[in-house]
Amino acid sequence: MSDLYKDPIGTAEKAAKEIAKLTGKDKHDVALVMGSGWISAADALGTATHEFPVTDLPGFPAPTVVGHGGKVRSYELANSVNALVFLGRTHFYEGLGMEPVAHAVRTAVKAGCRTIVLTNACGGIN
C-alpha cells in the first residue's frame, strides 16, 4: 500500500485499469460508496455483472469496520449506465491517513465516473 502514499493519483489510475480489466468495461459512469448497512441497497440494483474483493485493486486495504463488505461490484443499469459500487470504505479513524480515505473516489474518477454518491449510516445502526 506504500505506493498509495507516494503517488495517490497514479495508484488510482492503476486501480481503475484493473477495474476495466476485471469487468471488461472501458469506463463506469457513476459510483456509489456504500457505508455500513447499505449492502441491501446495492442488492436492490439487481444482479451485478462483476464482483471482486476490493483488495484485488491497487491501494485498497482490507476493510476493518463491521458492516463493510470489502467488495466492489459493477452493474449495468438502465440506458447502458455502468455503475461501480464499493461495498464499504476506509475511515480516517482507522489510522491509515487520508490517502486511503480518498482512494475510492479518486479511483472512481479515473474509471470514468462523473457522478459519485457517498453514503453512511451516521449512527443509524444499533
C-alpha positions in Angstrom: 0.0 0.0 0.0 3.0 2.3 0.2 2.5 3.4 -3.5 -0.7 4.9 -2.4 1.1 7.4 -0.2 3.9 8.1 -2.7 1.7 8.5 -5.7 -2.1 8.6 -4.9 -3.2 9.6 -8.4 -1.0 7.0 -10.1 -2.3 4.3 -7.8 -5.9 5.4 -8.5 -5.1 5.1 -12.2 -3.7 1.6 -11.7 -6.8 0.6 -9.7 -9.1 2.0 -12.5 -7.1 0.0 -15.1 -7.6 -3.2 -13.0 -11.3 -2.5 -12.7 -11.5 -2.2 -16.5 -9.6 -5.5 -16.8 -11.7 -7.3 -14.3 -15.1 -6.0 -15.6 -14.3 -5.8 -19.3 -15.8 -2.3 -19.2 -13.7 0.6 -20.5 -15.4 3.0 -18.2 -18.0 3.4 -15.5 -20.4 6.3 -15.4 -21.5 6.5 -11.7 -20.0 5.3 -8.5 -21.7 4.5 -5.2 -19.6 4.2 -2.0 -21.8 2.2 0.4 -21.3 2.7 4.1 -22.3 0.4 6.9 -25.7 -1.2 6.4 -26.1 -0.2 2.8 -25.3 -3.6 1.2 -29.0 -4.4 0.8 -29.5 -1.1 -1.1 -26.7 -2.3 -3.5 -28.5 -5.6 -3.8 -31.7 -3.7 -4.9 -29.8 -2.5 -8.0 -30.2 -6.0 -9.5 -27.6 -8.6 -10.4 -24.0 -7.3 -10.6 -22.2 -8.1 -13.8 -19.0 -8.5 -11.8 -17.9 -8.7 -8.1 -14.5 -8.9 -6.6 -12.7 -8.2 -3.4 -11.5 -4.6 -3.0 -8.1 -5.9 -2.1 -7.7 -7.1 -5.7 -7.2 -3.5 -6.6 -4.0 -1.5 -6.0 -4.1 0.7 -2.9 -7.1 -0.7 -1.2 -6.7 -2.1 2.3 -9.0 -4.8 3.6 -12.0 -3.4 5.5 -11.8 -3.4 9.3 -15.3 -1.8 10.1 -18.2 -4.2 10.8 -20.8 -4.0 8.1 -18.4 -3.1 5.3 -18.4 -5.9 2.7 -14.9 -5.3 1.2 -16.2 -6.0 -2.3 -16.5 -4.0 -5.5 -19.4 -4.6 -7.8 -20.1 -3.5 -11.4 -23.6 -3.1 -12.6 -25.2 -2.3 -16.0 -28.2 -0.1 -15.2 -30.9 1.3 -17.5 -29.8 3.2 -20.6 -26.4 1.3 -20.5 -25.2 3.2 -17.5 -22.3 1.4 -15.9 -22.3 1.7 -12.1 -19.3 1.0 -9.9 -20.3 0.1 -6.3 -17.9 0.0 -3.4 -19.3 -2.1 -0.5 -17.5 -0.3 2.3 -14.8 2.2 2.6 -11.8 3.2 4.7 -12.4 5.7 7.5 -9.9 8.3 8.8 -10.3 7.0 12.4 -8.8 3.6 11.3 -5.5 5.4 11.5 -4.3 4.9 7.9 -4.3 8.6 6.9 -6.2 10.5 4.3 -4.9 8.8 1.2 -6.9 5.5 1.8 -10.0 7.5 2.7 -10.0 9.4 -0.6 -8.8 6.4 -2.7 -12.2 5.0 -3.8 -13.3 8.4 -5.1 -10.0 9.0 -6.9 -10.3 5.5 -8.4 -13.9 6.1 -9.5 -12.9 9.3 -11.2 -10.1 7.6 -13.0 -12.5 4.8 -14.0 -14.7 7.5 -15.8 -17.3 8.3 -13.2 -18.6 11.8 -13.2 -21.2 11.2 -10.5 -20.3 9.7 -7.2 -22.7 9.1 -4.3 -21.3 8.7 -0.8 -23.5 7.1 1.8 -23.2 6.5 5.5 -25.3 5.2 8.5 -24.3 8.1 10.8 -25.2 6.3 13.9 -28.3 4.8 12.4 -27.4 1.2 13.2 -27.8 -0.4 16.6 
